[in-house]
C-alpha cells in the first residue's frame, strides 16, 4: 500500500516548484539560508510573526500524539522557519501571502495528522518558493510541485492545495497517456488522502470559504477523484490494484456528501453547505458513471442514476430565461460556469431530452444580447429592467455618464434636474458577460420653465389621425371541422389547420370537402395541408394536382396558406419540388393572396441535404415558395433538426433560393393526463398515458412556445397540434380542450400568451422594437381649455407629450404609459399661460418591452394671438 514515502518524502514533495517552467529553490539551500537568517534576526530581537507559534504548536502536538515522526516534525519546523524568515524580509504584498499559508497550518491545531501535514506543509513550501522570487499573481494562477501536485492562487489568500484541480490534472495526464506523470501525481494524492469516519478517504481543503471552516471537503472533488483513480488504474497497470482500491475508497465517502432536493439526491459541492449547485451535480454524475463502469460498482451506478434523474427534473429551476443560476436560490453563474454547464449538458443530452433542451437554451443565452423593459420614473430618472447580468453605460447631456455592473432585475438611474429648459435624451448600452451588446434610447429628461402668467389659449383636439401598425405573427391550432374555428378564434388564435387528401387523377374536390372548409369566422385564416401521399410523376398528374389545388383555393375564401404534404425525403425531393411548383402555379392562377409552400420534417434523414436538394429544384422550376411549414424534431440530436436549428433550415433554403421564405412552425405536441371525471367523453378508449404531463404543464409549455416563436424573426406563425382532444380514437390528449369540450388550463394560457404577443409585452432578446401610433389626434387650434391629444400605441409603450414653443423649448409636459391592445386614450397636458407666438404638440413614444429608438410625431404649427 502506498504511504507518505511513496507519495514523496518531505524533501521530494517540496524540493522544486515549477511555475510555467520556472524552477525554485531546493529545500536544502533554503534551510541553510533560513537558519542563518533566523539566528541573525534573533540577536536583534525579531518581531513575532502571526501564525508561527500556532504552527509550531500543531507540529509539537502531532509529534507527541504519534501522528508525526521525529524526522517529519523536524522537516516541518524547517519549512516554518523558512516561511517566518520570508514574512520578515519580503515586501508587504508578498509576505502577506506567505503569512496566510503559515496561518492555515496553525489553524489545524490538534487535528494535524501525517496526511494533512503533507498537504499543508507542501502548500506552505510552494508559497515560500514562489513568493521568494515573484510578485502577487493573478487569481487562478496554478503552480506545480515536483510531485505533480497543483496549487491554485486565490486573490487575497495564497496558493492553495486544490483537490478538484489536482484530480482534473490527473484525468488530463491519463487522457494524454502520460504514464509516469499519472503515476507520480496519483502517488502524491494518495499520500494526502485523509481517512473518513464511516469508511473511505477524502481530500481536504484547508482555507475558509463561503462560511465553511477548514478542513472541509467537496463531494464533486470526491467524484472526480473516484473517476480519475479508476481511469489511472487502466493506464498505470503496475499500480492498477492500488489505484482501483483508492478509487473505491474515494467513492465510499460520497454518499455522506449528498443532500436532498425534491427530485432526489444532490451532491454537496461543499461539505459545510447544502446548496444545490448545477455544475457540481452534472460533473459528479458523469464522473460517477465513469467510475461505476470501470469498477463495476453497482452502488455507484445506482447513485449516479438517481442523481442524473434529480438533475434532469431540476435543471429548469436553474434557468432565469436569459442566463443560469449558479445554485438554487443563488446568483447568476459566472461566464466560465455558464459555458461549463453547457458542455456538461451536451455530454448528458443522449441520456435525457431535458438535458438536450437545456443545453440548447443555455447555449443560446451565450449568444443573446441583454433585453430590457421600461417603466415610468420620476423626473430626472430612468427606470429599466435588465434580463441578465451586464456592464451598463448610460449617457445624457443632463449630467455625467453612468457606468455600472448590474445583475438582472429592475434598476433606476437618476440625474439632477437640468437648470435650463429643454430636452435631454438618454442612451443606454449594456454588454453582458459573454460580450453581447444591446442599446436603446429612453424618453428624454424634460425641464420646463416655471409658469409666469395665468392660463390662456391652449390647443384643442381635432379629428386627424395616424396609421395603425400590426404584427405579422399569428398563432394557430389544428381543428377537426370548421365549426371549431369559432372556439379557436375566441382564444385569439388567428389560424386553424385542416388537411385534405388528394387522390391521383382528381382535378376538383368533392363538394362535401369544400363545405367542410367553409364557414370560417372573420379574422381566422385557414392553413390547409394538401396531402398528396402519392406524388404525381408525369405532367398530366401534376396538372391534375394543380387543378385540384386551384379549385380548392377558388372555393375556400378563408384559405390563407396551402402546404403540400407529406414532407419529402431526400430521394424524392426533386419530384416533390416539381409537384409543389405545379400547385403554386395553379393556386396563383385563381388567387394571389394565398401563400403556397413545402412541408419540412426536421426528423427526416439528412435534413441538410434534403433542404438543399428541395431548394435547388424549386429554384430550377422558378417556383420560389411563399412560406415553409417546419415540423422540428422533438429533441436536438445528431442528424436531425430541432427548433434550435431553424437557422440551419433558413441557410439551406437561402443557399438554393437566394433568400429563405418565412417559416410556419409546428409546436411540439404536448399530451396531458385526463382526469377520471373527463374519461367518459373518450368513447374510443382512454388516451395513452406514456409521456403525458399534468394539464398545468401543458399550459405553461404551449404558452412558452407561443412567446418564444413570436421572438423568432423568421417565424410568421406557430401551429399547435389540436384544439379539442379526439374522443373517437385512443390518441394522445394534446388538445386545449378535453373531448367533452371542457377547457384545459392550456386554453386560458394560450389566450394570455397571444394577448401578450399582440401587446408587444413579450421580451425578445436582440429585438429593438419600434412603436407606432395606432391613433393620434393632434389639436387643430388654440382654445381656453387644457391641451390634449388622442393617442393609441401599436404595442405597450411609454409616452411623453409636450407643448413646445416654435424654437423647440418645452412649455408643459405629460408622461405616462399605454397598453398595446387598449383603446385610444385622451391625454391632457397641464394648463399653462401662453405668450403670443407659434407652438407645436410633440409626441414621443418608446416601447416598454425591447425598447429601440424613440418614435416622434409633431403637430402642425399652432398660433396664439
N, C-alpha and C positions, 0 to 999 in steps of 0.2 A: 504493500500500500504506500502511496506517495505521502510524504510528510513535509515539514518545512524545509528540510535539507534538499528534498527532491525538487521543490519549487525554487530553489536557490537560497544559499545562505544569506545572512545579512549583507556581507560584503558583495556577494554576487547580485543581490536584488537591487542594490542602490549604487553600485560602483560607477555606472555610466548612465547618464540621462541624455537621450537624443532629442533634439528639437529640430525637426526637418533637416537631419544630417549633422547637427552640431553635437560634438562630444564634450561632456562635462568633466569635472574633476574626479579623480579617483578617491575613494574613501580614505586610503592610506595617507595620501598627501594632505587631504582635508583635515584629518585628525591631528597631524603634526602642527598645522597652522592654527587649528583651534586651541590646542593645549598651550602653545606659546602665547597666543593672543589672550587667552583666558588668564594665564599667570600674570601677564603684564597688567591687565585690567584689574586683577585682584589687588595688586600692590598699590594701585591708585584709587582703590575704593570704588569698584564698578557699581553702577546703579542697578537695582533689581529689574529683572525682565519679567513682565507678566507671563504667566504660564509655565515658567521654568520650575518653580517649586512643585506645582501640581503634577507636572510631567515626571519629575524625579520621584515624587511620592508614589505615583502609579506604578513605576518600574519597581520601586522598593517593595511595595505590597505584593506585586505579582511574583517577584523572586521569593519572598518569604512564604507565599502560598504554594510554591512549586509550579506555578504556571509559566515561569521563565527559567531557563538555565542560567548559570552564572555567566557563561560566555555571551548569551543573548542579552542579558542585562548590561554587561559591560559595553557591548556594541551599541545598545540603545542609548546609554548615557553619553557615548561619544557623539552620536547624532544630535542629542540635546545640546551638548556643549558647542557643537558647530553652529547650530541654529541660534543659540544665545549670543555667540560672537557676532554673527551676521546682523542680528537685531540691533547690536550696539554700534556697528560700524557702517551699515548701509544707509543710503538716503531714505527719508521717511517713507516714501511710497513703496519702496521695495522691502524695507524691513517690516512694514505692517503686514505684508503678505506672508512672510516667514513667521511672524508672531501669531497670525491666525492658525497656521498649521501646527505650531507648537501648542497653542491653547487647546486644539482639538485632541491632542494626545492626553493632556492633563484632564480633559473633561471625562475621559473614560473611568478615571479613578480606580476603584476596586474591581471594575469589570474588565480590566486589561488582561487578555489571555494571549497565548502564543500566536494564534491566528490573527487576532486583532492587532497585536504588536507588529506583526509583519506588514500588515496593511498600513497602519498609521505612521510607523517609522519609515517605511518605504516612501510614503507620501511626503513626510517631512524632509527626507533627504532629497527627493525630487525638487521640492520647493527651494531648499538650500542651494542646490547646484544651479538651478535656473536663475534665481534672483541674485546670486553672486555675480552673474555676468550680464543679466538682461534687465531692462525696464519692465513695467507692467504691460502685459499683452492685452489683446482684445479678448472680450468674453467669448468662451467657446473654443479657445486655442487648446490643442492637445499636445502633450509631450509623451514620450515613451521611454520606459526604463529598459535596462539591459535584459531583463527577464521577459520583456514584451508587455508589461503592464502599462496601461494607458492612464494618464492623469489629465483631467479637463479643468481648465481655468474658469472660475465663476467670478464675475465682477464684484469687487468689494470683499472677496474672500481670498482664496488661494487655489493652487492646483489640487484637485480632489480625486481620490480613488473613486472611480465611477463604474460600478459593476455592469450596468446596461451597456455602456460604451465598450467595456472590455469584452463582453460576450458577443457584441456585434463585431468587434475586431477578430475574435476567434472564428466566428462564422465566415468572415471575409478571408481569413487565412485558409480555411477549409475549402472555400469556393475557388481560391487561387491554387489549390493543391500544394500549398507550402507546408510540407510535412514537418520540417524542422521548426519552422515558426509556430505552427499549431501546437506541436509537442511542447515547446518551451513556454508558450503562453498558457496552455492548459495546466501545466505543472505549477506555474506561479499562481494561478487562480485556485487550484485545488488546495494549495498551501494556505490560502486566505479564507477558506470555507469555514464558517462558524457553525458548530452543531446546534440544532434547534431542539427545544423541548418537544417531545412527542414524535421525534424522528426527523430525518432529513438534515440538510445543511443549507445555509444561506450566506449570501454575500452582502455585507452591510455597507451603508453609507454613514459617514462619520461627521456630517455637518448638519446644522439646523436648517430646516427648510419647511416653509408653509405651516409653521407652528409645531412641527414634529421635532422631538429631541433625539439626538443620536445616542446609540446606534439604531437606525431603522432600516427596513428592507423594502424591496419593491417586488410585488407579485409579477409584474411584467418582466423585470430583470430575471426573476427565477425561471419564468417560462422560456425566455431566450437562452438562459443557461442550460436548461434541460435539452433544448434543441441543439445548441452548439456542441455540447459534450457528446450527444448521440451522433451528430454528423462527424465530429472529430474521430469517434471510435471507428468509423468506416474508413477513415483516411490513415490514421496512425495505427496501423494494425498491430505493431509491437505492444502498444498500450491499450488495445481495444477493450479488454476486460475491465481495467481500471476506469477508463473513460465512460464506459457503459454504466458501471456502478455509480459514478459521480452524477451521471445524467438522471438516474433513478433517485438518487439522494436529493438532487435539486427539485425534482417533481414532488417528492414527499412533503415538502414544505408548502406547496402551493394551495392545497385545499383549505388550509387555515389562513390563507392570504386572499380569500374571496369574501365578497359581501353579497347582498341580495338586492335586486331590483324586482319590479313586478313580474318580469318575464323570466327570471331565473338568476343563476349565479353571475357575478361580475367581478373581475379581477380588481384587487386593490393596487392601484399604482403606488400608493404609499401605505405602509402598514399602519400608520397612525391615523389614516383618514378613510372614510367610506365613500368619498365622492366617486361618481361613475365617470370615468374618462374614456372617450370613444377610442382614441388611437391605441390606448393600452389594451382594451378588450380585443380589438381586431388583431393586433400583433400577437397577443397571447394565444388567441385561437389558432392562428397559423403556426406558431411555434409549438404549441402542444400537439397539434395534428402531426407535425413532422416528427416530434419525439415519440408519440404514440405508435406511429407506423414503424419507425426504425427500431423501437424497443419492444414492439408487440405488447404494449401496456394497455390493457382493456380499461383500467380505471382512468387513465389519462385520456383515452379516446372518448369515453363517456362524458368526462368533464368538458372536453373540448367541444363536443356536440351540444351539450347543454348551454355552454357559453355562446356558441355560434347562434343558436336559436334565440337566446336572450338578446344578442346584438342585433339580429335581423328584426326582431319585434320592436326594438327600442330605437333603431337608428333614426327614424323620422323625428324623434324628440330632440335630436341634436341639430335639426335643420331650422335656421332662422327664416328661411325663404329666400335669403340672399347671401348667406355665409353659414358657417357652422359654429356651434358652441363647443368649446374645449371640453366642458364637462356639463352634466345635467345641472341646471340651475346656476351655471357659471358664466364666465365672459366668453368673448369670441375667440376662436382658435387663432393663434399666430399664423402667419403665412406659411411657415415651414410645416406646421402641423396640418394646415388645410391641405397642402399638397401631399403630405404623408398619408392622410386619411384617404384621399382619392386613390393613391397607389394600393393601399391595403384593400379597399373595397373592390377594386378591379381584380385583385387576386382571389377574393372570395366570391365574386359575381357568379361563377359557374355553379356554385352551391345553392344560391337562393336569388330569385329575381329581385327581392327587396334590396340586396346589395348592389345589383346591377343598376337599378333605378336610382339609388342614392349616389352611386359613383357618377352617373351621367349628370345629375343635378349639381353635385358639389363641384364637379369639374367645370360645369358651365359658370358657376359663381366666380371662378378664377378668371373668366373672360368678360364677365358682365361689368359694365361701369356702375358706379353708385346711382341710385334712384332717389327721387325727392318728392315730398309733398309740402304744400304751403298752407299756412293759416294766417288769419289776420293778426296783427300785432299792434302795440301802442305806437304813437308817433315816434319816429327815430329808431324803430326796431324792425327786425326781420325775424320771423319765426318759421322754421322749416324742420321737416322730418327727414332723416338720413337712413338709407336702407342698410348700410354696412359700415364698418369702421373705415375711416378715411382721414386724409390730411386736407383740411378745408381752408380756403382763402376767400375772403370777402372784401371787395373794394368799392368805395364810393367817394365822390367828391365831398361828401358831408363830413368826412373825418379820415382817420388813419386806417390803412388796410389791416384786416384781422387775419391772423394765421393760427389755426388751432388743430390739434389732433382730437378727433371726436369719435365716439362709438355710435352705434345705431340708436335711433330714437329722435325725440323732439329736442330742438335747441333754439335758443333765442340770442340773436346778436343785437347789440344796442350801440347807438351813437348819440352824441349830444345834438340837440336840435340846432340846425344851422341858424345863423343870425340874419342872413339875407334871404329875402323872398325868392322862391324858385323851386325847381325840381332837381333832386339829387338821386340819380339812378344808382342801383346796387347790382353788382355782378358777383356771383358765387361760383367757385370752381372747387371740385372735390376730386382727389386722386386716392383710390383705395389702396390697400396694402399690396395688391398684385400689380399696381401701376396703371389700372384702368381709370380713365379720366372722363368726367362729365361736368357740364357747367350750365347755368341758367341765369336769367335775369329776374329781378324782383321788382314789384311796383315801387316806384321811387319814393324817397322821403320828400315830403312837400312842406314847405314853410310858407304860410300866407301871412300878409301883414294884418295887424290888428285893425278893426273897423274904425274909421274916422268919421262916419256920417250915419244917419239913420237909414233904414232900408228904403230903397227907391225901386225904380223899374228893374225887373229881372225877367229872364226868358220864360216862355210858356211853351209846353209841348205842342208839336204839330203832328201831322199824320204821315210822315215819311218813315220808311223802314230800311232794313238791310237784308241781304240774302242769308239763307239758312245753310249750315254745313251739316252733313250727315256722315255717319260711319259706314264703311263698306262691309264690315264684318257681320256675319249672321250665324246664329246657331240653329240647328235643325234636329230632326228626330225621325226615325223610321215609323211608319204607320201601316196598318193593315188595310184600311179603306179610307176614302176621302172624308167620310163622316167624322173621323178622329181629328181632322185638321183644325176644327174649331177649338177643341180642347188644347191642341198644341199651341194655337195662337193665343189662348188665354194665359199661357205661361211666358209669352213673349218670344216664342220660337218662330223665327221668320221663314224656316224651311221645313218641308216634310219630304221624306223619301219613300218612293214606291218602286216596284220592279214590274216590268212587262217582259214576257218571254216571246221571242221571235222564232218561228219555225221556218226552215229553209223553203224558199219559194213564195212565202207570204209577201204581199205587196201593200196590204192595208190591215189595220187591226180590226178585230171583232167589235161590233157596236157595244157589246157588253163591257169590253175592256175600256173603251172610250168613256162610257158612262161612269165607270168606277174611278176615273181620273178627274172627273169634272166636279163642280160644286165647291171648289176651294174658296175659303173666305178671302176677302181683300186683305192684302198685307202678308199673305203666306204664299211663298213660292214653292213649286214642285221640282224636286230633283228626281229625275226618272232614270232608273237603271234599265237599259235596253239589253236584255240577256240573250246574246247570240251564242249559245253553247256550242253550236256547230258553225264555225266561221265559213262564210262563202269563199270559194277559191276561184270562181270564174267571174267574168264581167257581168254575166246575166244574174248570178247570185248576188253580187254586190249591188246591182241596180235594184233588185227586189228589196234588199235590206234598206237601201236609201229611200225608196218609195214608201216603205213601211214607216220609217222614221219621219219622213216629211208629212205623211198623213197624220201621225200622232201629234206632231207639232202644230199642225193646222187646226186640229180638233180639240186641243187642250190649251185653253187660254192661260191657265195658271202655270204652264211649264216655264221654268227658269233655266234649268240645266239638264242636259241629257248626257249620260255616261254609258259608254259601251262596256258591257261586262260579258263574261268574267275576265279577270286580269290575265294578260298573256304571259306565257313562259318565253324564255329567250328563243326557243326553237321556232315559235310561231309569231314572233314579234313583227316580222315583215308582213305576213298575211293579215295580222290584226291591224296594223297601220293602214293597209290598203282598204280594209273594211271601214275603219274609222273615217278615212278620207271621204269615202263614198257617203257615209252617214252625214257627215258635216255638210257636204255639198247639197245633199237632199234637204236637210233642215234649212240651210241658208236660202234655198230656192223659194221657201214659203215664209220664213221668219228670220229676221236678222238680230232679234233680241234674245234668242236662246243660245246659251253657251254650250258647246259640244266638246267633249274631251275624253281621254282614256281613263281607265281604272288601273291603278298600280298597287300590287300587293308587296309589302316590304318583306314578307316571309318567303317570297319566291327565291329559288336558287339563282345565284349570280345576279343580284339586283343591279349592280353597276353596269354589267354588260347588257342586261335586258333593257334598261333605260336608254342606254346609248343606241342600241340597235333600233328601238322604237322611235327615238327622236330623229335619227338619221333617215329612216324610211318615211316618216311624216314630212320631213323637210324635202325629201325627194319627190313626194306626192304633192308638194306645195299645199299642205293641209295643216298649217300651224294650229294646234288646239287652243281653245279659249280658256280651258282650265284642265287640271289633272286631279282626279279623285284618288287619294292616297290612303291605304289601309296599312298602318305601321305594324311591324312585328310586335307581339305583346311585350317582349323584353329585349334589351340590347343583346347582341351576340354576333359572333363571327359569321360572316356570310349572309347576314340579314340586315334590314334597315328598320330601326325603331323610330319613334318620333324625334329622337335626338339627331337622326340622320337626314332630316329634311334638307339640310344644306347640301348633302351629297346628291340627293334626288334633283334639287334645283341645278346643281352644277352639271350633272349628266345631261339633263334636258337642255340646258343652255348651250352645252357643247355641240349638240346636234341641231338645235333650233335657232340658235343665236341669242334668244332670251327665254327664260323659263316662264311658263304661264302660272297664274295664281293657283294655289292648292286648296282643294276642298278636303278637309282632314276628317278621317273617321276616328272617333274616340274609342279607346279600348273598352269593349263591353264589360260591365261590372254587374254580376248577378248577385241577388240578395237571397237571404233566407226568407222563408214565408211563414208567418205566424199561423198557428193551428186554426185561428178564427177565420183565416182567409182561404184555407185549403179547399173548402167546398166549391169554390169557383173554378178550380183547376180540374175539370172533368176528365181531361186526358191523362191525368196522373200527376202526382206531386213533382214539382221541379227538382232536378238533381241538386244535391247539397254540396257536392265536391266543388271547392273553390268559391262557394257562396260566402258573402260577407254580411254583417248586420246592415239593415237598411240605412242607418245613420252613416256608415262608412261609404256606402254607395253615394249618398247625398254629397258628402264632402269631396269625394273623388270626382264626380261629374262637375260640381261647381268649380273645382280647381282646374279641371280640364278646359272648361269654357274660358276662364280667366287667362290661363296660360296660352291658349290658342289665339286669343284676342291680341296678345302681345307679339305674336309671330308675324313679321312684316310680310311674308309671302303667303300667308294663310288668309283666304277670303271667308272661310266658314268652317264650322265644326259640326259633324253629324253624330248624334247619339244613336245607340243601337235600335231601341224601340220605345214607343210611348207607353203601350199597355202590354202587360205580360200575356203571352199566348196560353190560354187555359185549355185549348183543344189538344195540345200535344205536350209531352213532358220535356219542355225546353227550359234552358236556364232562365231564371226570372230577372232579366236585365231591364225591364221596363221601369218607367217612372210611376206607373200605377199598377196595382195588383190586378189580376184577371177580373176581379169583381168591379173594378172601376174606382176603388178607393185609392186615394193618393198615398204614395210612399213619401218619406221625408225628402227624397230627391226632387220631387215636383216643386216644392217651395224653394229648395236650394238652387235649383236651375233657374227659377224665375228671378231670384235675388241676384244671381251671378249675371244674368242677361241685363238686368237693370243697371248693375254696377258698370258693366261694359258700356252700355249706352250712355251713361252719365260721364264716362271717362274717369271713373273712380278706381280703376284697376292700375296698380303700379306695374309699369313695364320698363325694366332697366334698359337703358340705351335709347329710349324714346324721348324726344324733345317735342312735346305736344304744343300745338298752337290753337288757341281759342278763337273762334269767330262768333260774332253776334248773330243769334238766330232772329232777333228782333232788336231794332234800335230806332227809336223815335226821338229826334232832336227838337229843341224848341225852334219855332219859326219867327218869334218876335219877342219883344220885351213887354212885361206887364208888371203889375204891382204885387203879384203872388210869387211865392218861392219858386226858384228854377227847378225843373225836374226833367228827367228823361225816362223813357220806357226801354228796358233792356232785358234781353234773354241771352244765354250762353249755350254754345254747342256742346260744352262739357263743363263739369264742375269748375268754377272759376272764382278768382278774386277780382274785384273791380276797383278802380279809382276814377271817380268822376270829378272834374274840376271846372270851374268857370275862370277863364283866363282873359287877361287884357290882350289887346291886339299885339302888344310886344312880347307876349308869351308868359308874362308873370301871373301866377295864380292869385285869384281873389278869394275863392272859397273852395272847399274840397269835401268829398264824402267817400269813405271806404266801406267795403262790405263783401259779401260772398253770395253766389247763386249756385244752385244745382242745375246740372245739365238737362234734367228732364222736367224742370219746373216751368210753369207759365211765365211769360214776360212780366217783369216787375217794374213799378214806378219808383224811381229813385229821386228823392227831393233833396236839393242842396240847401245848406244853411242860408238864411237870409243875410243880405249884406247891401248896404247903400252903395250905389254905383255912380261914379262920375260919368260925365259925358264922354262918349268915345265908342270904339269898337270892341267887341268881346266874342269869344268862342267857347262853346262847351266841348271839353276834351274828355274822351272816354278811353281808359287804358284797361286791358284785360290780360290776365295771366292764368294759365291752367293751375288748378290746385294740386293736381297729380301729374307727375312727369313734366314739370314746367320747362318751357323752352325760352322763346323770346316774347316780349310784351307786344300784344296787338293794340294798335292805336287807331281811333276814329275821331275826327274833329267835325264840328258843325260848320255850316257857312257863317260868315261874319255877321254878328248881330249888333245893332247900333242902339245906343242910349242917347237921347237928346237929338 
